[in-house]
Amino acid sequence: GSRARRLSKILGRADLMVKVRGVNVFPEAIAAVISTEPRSTGEFFCTVERVGPDGRDEMEVSVEVHTGHDADAFRADMEQRLKDVLGIKVGVRATEPGALAALTGTTSTSKPRRILDQRTTEART
């Protein structure tokens, strides 16, 4: 007879790791690659979702790039480097500096958010 809200299930810490096509992907591994890239500001945000009729898991990594650099060349280089490190192909999107602040929360918190797993929200609906 309690009127307090109840947790249905603890899903775990979503900010530490996500499984994409059977491979564990850690934000620290992505950060290690991006931090060594001089064209990048070092800020990134990952989005994981199911796409297509077969429900294939896809990850896109948005990376802030300093102005004056070729976005297409940066994207191709980063896709190859991330594939080598992670073991799976991920998409890369180059953004302007400061564009990811609203997603990561870097301006409002000391622990930025790095991954948004949209597969879990689709499963609940």
Helices and strands as residue ranges (DSSP letters): E 18-20, E 23-25, H 27-35, E 40-51, E 56-65, H 71-86, E 91-95, H 101-104, E 115-117, H 118-124
